[in-house]
Amino acid sequence: MKRQNRIAFFNILSTLLLRGISIFTAPLFSRLLGTNNYGVSDICNTWVSVFAIVFTLQTQGTLVNARVEYPEDLQRKYQSSAMSMSVMLYALCAGLMLLFLPTVSAALKLDKILIVLMLVQAFGTFCVNFLHQKFVYEFKAGRNMVLSLGVTLLTLVLSLIFVLRLPKEINYLGRVGAVTATYALIGIPACVYILAKGRTFVSKQFWKFCIVLAIPSVFYNLSDLLLGVGDKLMLQQMLGEAQVGQYSLALKLGGVMFTIFAALNNTWCPFFFEEMKLGQREKMMAKSRNFLELYTVLSVGFILLATEVYHLYADRSFWGSTMLIPLFVTNYYLNFLCTFPVNYEYYHKKTKVVAAVTIFSSLVNLGLNYVLIQKLGMAGAALATMSSHCLQLGIHYVYNRYILGRLDYPFAIRVWGKYALAYFAMVAFVYLSGEAWLIRWAIGAAIGVWELLRIRKRKVLI
C-alpha cells in the first residue's frame, strides 16, 4: 500500500510539473506577451505537438504493450530500437520541411525562424516524453520527478531571460526559443541515454511489432490533438491571433484538469494493464472506481471556483473568455470518461478501432467548428469540441459494451453513469448561479472535505 501511494504521489507530481509548466506560468507570460503575441506562441506549441506526433510515430506509446509482450531482459533493446526508428523518421520529415521552408512558412502564417525552432522543440519534446513514459511503466517515479523538475525550472528561467531581453513586438520569439532550448538540452541527452542503454538500433522483430501498434496510434493521437486544438487553428484563420490569445488562456486554465487527468491516468494505467494481465479484476475495478470518484470531485470543485480564479489568473483584456472555462473542463471530463474504453481497446490491441473513432470525431469537430465559429465565435469552437467528445465517448462505449467486451466489459454505464450525471448537474448549476460566488465556493469546500475524508478512509488515492 505504501509503495502504491508513493508511486502515485511522484507520478502525479512529475506529470503536473512536466505538463503543467505552461499553465503555472501563463498569468505571467500572458501579461508580458499580450493577447496577440501570446496567441502566436500558443499556435507554435500546437504545431510542435503535431510534428512530435506525426514525425516520430509516437513510439513511446508502444512501451506499455512491449512490457506485456516481451520479457524484462528485452525491454531496453526494444526501447532503443523504437527510439532509433523515430530518430530516422524525424530526420527525414524535418529535412523535407526545411527543404520547402518558404512554402511551409507561408502556409502556416509563421516566420521561418519559428518553423526551425518548432522542429527542434518537437524532437526534444518527443525524447523527453519517451523517457517519461519509460519511467512511468517501469515504476521509477523518483526519476520521473527529477526529469520533470529539470524541465520545469529550466523552461521558467530561460523564458524570463529571453522574453525580457527582446523588444515587446517580437518577445514571442523569446518564449518559443526558451522552450526549444530546454527540450533540446534535456531531450537530446535522453535520446542518447536510451540508445546507449539498449544498443539495438534496427530490429525486424521489434520494428514490426512497433509499427503495427504505432501507425494507428499516430492517427489516434493526431486526431485526438485536433479535437483539442483544431478550434485554435481555425480561430487563427477565421478571427485572428488576438481571439486565439483570449481563447487559449482560458483553455490553459481549464487545462489544469487535463494535467491532473494525465497525472492520475499515469498512475492508474500501469496498474490497469498489470492487473488485467494477472486477472486481478476486483483490484482493477476498485482502483477504477476511486479514479472515477476522485476526478469527478476535482472537476466539480474546479468549475465551482473557476470564474473568480480566472479573474486573478488573467489580465482584464483576456476576461471575454471567462464563461468558456466550464465547457473546456467538460471536454476534459468527457476525454477522461473515454480513457476507460480506450485503454480496454489498447489492452486487446485494437489500436485501429481507437484511431478510426478518433479520426471520425475529429472530422466532425472540424465541420462543427467551421459552422459554429461563424455563428458564435469562441463559444462556437468550445461547443463544437464538446459535441465531438460526446460522439467519441458514445461510439467507444457501444463498441466495447456490445462488440469487443460484451458482458465481460467491466466499465458498463452503471459503473460511471452516476458520476457523469453528478458532474453535468453541477455544470448546469454553475451557469445558473451567476454571480453567487459565495454559494459556489461553499459547495466546493464541502465537496473537497468530503473527498478528503473518503481518501483517508480507504488509505489510497487511487
SVG drawing of the C-alpha trace seen along z (x, -y; Angstrom):
<svg xmlns="http://www.w3.org/2000/svg" viewBox="-30 -47 56 61">
<polyline fill="none" stroke="black" stroke-width="0.4" points="0.0,0.0 2.8,-2.4 4.6,-1.7 1.4,-2.2 0.8,-5.6 4.5,-6.6 4.4,-5.8 1.0,-7.6 2.4,-10.7 5.6,-11.0 3.9,-10.2 1.2,-12.8 3.7,-15.4 6.1,-14.7 3.3,-14.9 1.9,-18.1 5.4,-19.6 6.0,-18.3 2.7,-19.1 1.7,-22.0 4.6,-24.4 2.8,-26.4 -0.3,-26.5 1.6,-27.6 3.4,-30.4 0.5,-31.5 -0.6,-34.5 3.0,-35.9 3.6,-35.3 0.2,-36.4 0.8,-39.7 4.3,-40.0 3.3,-39.0 -0.2,-40.4 -3.1,-38.8 -1.5,-38.8 2.0,-37.5 0.5,-35.0 -1.6,-33.7 1.4,-33.3 3.4,-31.4 0.4,-29.1 -0.1,-28.4 3.6,-27.4 3.0,-25.0 0.1,-23.5 2.3,-22.8 5.0,-21.4 2.6,-18.8 1.6,-17.9 5.2,-17.5 6.1,-15.4 3.2,-13.0 3.5,-12.6 7.2,-12.7 8.1,-10.2 5.1,-7.8 4.9,-8.4 6.7,-5.1 6.7,-5.7 3.0,-4.8 4.0,-1.1 6.2,-0.8 3.3,0.5 2.4,3.1 6.1,4.2 6.1,4.8 3.2,7.2 4.7,8.8 8.5,9.2 10.4,10.4 12.3,7.9 15.7,8.6 14.5,7.4 12.9,4.1 16.0,1.9 16.7,3.4 13.1,2.7 13.2,-0.8 16.4,-1.7 15.1,-0.1 11.8,-2.0 13.8,-5.2 16.1,-4.6 13.1,-4.2 11.7,-7.5 15.0,-9.4 15.4,-8.2 11.9,-9.1 12.1,-12.5 15.3,-13.4 13.7,-12.6 10.5,-14.6 12.3,-17.6 14.7,-17.6 11.8,-17.8 10.3,-20.7 13.5,-22.6 13.9,-22.0 10.5,-23.7 10.8,-26.2 9.4,-29.3 6.3,-27.3 5.7,-25.9 6.2,-29.3 3.6,-30.9 1.1,-28.0 1.3,-28.2 1.5,-32.0 4.5,-31.9 8.1,-33.2 10.8,-30.9 12.8,-31.1 9.7,-29.9 9.4,-26.9 13.1,-25.9 12.6,-26.4 9.4,-24.3 11.2,-21.4 13.9,-21.4 11.4,-21.7 9.2,-18.9 12.1,-16.4 13.2,-17.3 9.6,-17.0 9.3,-13.5 12.6,-12.4 11.5,-13.8 8.1,-12.2 9.7,-8.9 11.9,-8.9 8.9,-10.0 6.8,-7.0 9.7,-4.6 10.0,-5.7 6.2,-5.5 5.8,-1.9 9.0,-0.9 7.5,-2.4 10.6,-4.7 8.6,-7.6 11.6,-9.3 13.5,-9.6 10.4,-11.0 10.3,-13.6 13.9,-14.7 13.2,-14.8 10.1,-16.9 11.6,-19.3 14.6,-19.9 12.3,-20.7 10.1,-23.0 12.9,-25.1 15.0,-25.4 11.9,-26.5 10.9,-29.1 14.4,-30.6 15.2,-30.7 11.8,-32.1 12.1,-35.0 15.6,-35.9 14.7,-35.7 11.3,-37.4 12.6,-40.3 15.6,-40.9 13.7,-41.1 11.6,-44.1 7.9,-43.7 7.0,-43.5 8.9,-40.2 9.1,-38.9 7.2,-35.8 10.5,-34.6 11.9,-34.6 9.2,-32.4 9.4,-29.9 13.2,-30.0 13.4,-29.2 11.1,-26.2 13.0,-25.0 16.4,-25.3 15.0,-23.4 13.7,-20.5 16.9,-20.3 19.2,-20.4 17.3,-17.7 15.7,-15.7 18.8,-15.0 20.8,-13.6 17.7,-11.5 17.7,-10.1 21.4,-9.2 20.8,-7.6 18.1,-5.3 20.1,-4.3 23.2,-3.7 21.4,-1.5 19.7,0.7 22.3,0.7 19.8,2.2 19.0,-0.1 17.5,1.8 15.5,4.9 13.0,6.5 11.1,8.2 10.8,5.0 10.1,2.7 7.3,4.9 5.7,5.0 6.2,1.3 4.8,0.2 1.7,2.3 0.8,0.6 2.3,-2.9 0.7,-3.8 -2.9,-3.5 -1.8,-5.3 -0.4,-8.2 -3.8,-8.7 -5.5,-8.4 -3.1,-10.9 -3.2,-13.3 -6.9,-13.2 -7.2,-13.5 -4.9,-16.5 -7.1,-18.1 -10.1,-17.5 -8.2,-19.6 -6.5,-22.3 -8.4,-22.3 -10.5,-25.1 -7.5,-27.3 -6.1,-26.7 -9.5,-27.6 -9.9,-30.6 -6.5,-31.8 -7.5,-31.5 -11.1,-32.9 -10.8,-35.5 -7.0,-36.3 -4.3,-35.8 -5.9,-38.1 -9.0,-35.9 -6.7,-32.9 -4.9,-34.6 -8.1,-35.1 -9.4,-31.6 -6.0,-29.9 -5.5,-31.5 -9.0,-30.3 -8.2,-26.9 -4.9,-27.0 -6.6,-27.4 -9.1,-24.7 -6.1,-22.6 -5.3,-22.3 -7.9,-19.5 -6.3,-17.8 -2.9,-17.9 -4.5,-16.4 -6.2,-13.7 -2.8,-12.9 -1.1,-12.6 -3.8,-10.4 -4.0,-8.3 -0.2,-7.8 -0.8,-6.3 -4.0,-4.2 -3.0,-3.0 0.1,-0.9 -1.9,0.9 -4.8,1.4 -2.6,3.2 -0.8,5.2 -3.9,6.3 -5.7,7.1 -2.7,9.3 -2.8,11.1 -6.6,11.5 -7.0,9.4 -10.3,7.8 -11.5,6.9 -8.4,4.9 -8.6,3.2 -12.2,2.2 -11.6,0.8 -8.8,-1.5 -11.1,-2.5 -14.0,-3.5 -11.5,-5.5 -10.3,-7.2 -13.8,-8.0 -14.8,-9.4 -11.6,-11.5 -11.5,-13.0 -15.2,-13.8 -14.9,-15.6 -11.8,-17.6 -13.6,-18.6 -16.7,-19.8 -14.6,-21.7 -12.7,-23.3 -15.7,-24.6 -17.3,-25.9 -14.2,-28.1 -13.1,-28.8 -14.7,-32.3 -13.1,-34.1 -9.8,-32.2 -9.6,-33.2 -10.1,-36.9 -7.0,-36.6 -5.1,-34.4 -5.6,-36.6 -5.3,-40.3 -8.7,-42.0 -8.0,-42.0 -8.5,-38.2 -11.8,-38.1 -14.0,-37.8 -13.4,-34.1 -14.3,-33.5 -17.6,-31.6 -15.9,-29.2 -14.0,-27.5 -16.8,-25.1 -17.1,-24.0 -13.3,-23.4 -13.4,-21.4 -16.4,-19.4 -14.3,-18.5 -11.6,-17.1 -14.1,-15.3 -15.5,-13.6 -12.0,-12.7 -11.4,-11.2 -14.5,-9.0 -13.2,-7.9 -10.0,-6.6 -11.8,-3.5 -13.0,-2.1 -9.8,-3.3 -7.5,-1.5 -9.6,1.6 -9.2,1.4 -5.4,0.9 -5.1,3.9 -6.8,6.0 -4.5,4.3 -7.5,2.7 -5.5,-0.4 -7.1,-0.6 -10.5,-1.0 -9.2,-3.7 -7.7,-5.5 -10.9,-5.2 -13.2,-6.5 -10.9,-9.5 -10.4,-10.4 -14.2,-10.4 -14.8,-12.5 -12.1,-14.9 -13.6,-15.4 -17.0,-16.0 -15.2,-18.6 -13.7,-20.4 -17.0,-20.7 -18.8,-21.9 -16.0,-24.4 -16.5,-25.9 -20.2,-26.3 -20.3,-27.3 -17.3,-29.7 -19.1,-31.8 -22.3,-31.9 -21.0,-32.0 -17.3,-32.9 -15.2,-31.5 -18.2,-29.8 -18.9,-28.0 -15.4,-26.5 -15.8,-25.2 -19.3,-23.7 -18.0,-22.0 -15.3,-20.3 -17.7,-19.2 -20.1,-17.7 -17.3,-15.8 -16.1,-14.4 -19.7,-13.2 -19.8,-11.4 -16.4,-9.8 -17.5,-8.5 -20.7,-7.1 -19.0,-5.2 -16.3,-3.8 -18.9,-2.7 -21.1,-0.9 -18.2,0.9 -16.8,2.1 -20.1,3.0 -21.7,4.7 -18.9,5.9 -15.5,6.2 -16.2,6.9 -19.9,7.6 -21.0,8.9 -17.3,9.1 -16.7,5.4 -16.0,4.0 -17.0,0.4 -20.7,0.5 -22.8,-2.7 -23.8,-1.6 -20.1,-2.0 -19.6,-5.5 -23.1,-6.9 -23.8,-8.3 -20.5,-10.2 -21.3,-11.7 -24.8,-12.8 -23.4,-14.5 -20.8,-16.3 -23.3,-17.6 -25.7,-18.7 -23.0,-20.9 -22.1,-22.4 -25.8,-23.5 -25.7,-24.9 -22.6,-26.9 -24.2,-28.6 -27.5,-29.2 -25.8,-30.6 -24.4,-33.7 -22.6,-35.9 -23.4,-33.9 -19.8,-33.1 -20.1,-32.5 -22.6,-29.7 -20.4,-28.1 -17.3,-28.3 -19.1,-26.9 -20.3,-23.9 -16.8,-23.4 -15.3,-23.4 -17.8,-20.9 -17.3,-18.5 -13.5,-18.8 -13.7,-18.0 -16.0,-15.0 -13.5,-13.6 -10.5,-14.0 -12.4,-12.0 -13.1,-9.3 -9.4,-9.1 -8.4,-8.9 -10.9,-6.1 -9.7,-3.9 -6.0,-4.9 -5.2,-5.2 -5.5,-8.0 -6.5,-5.6"/>
</svg>
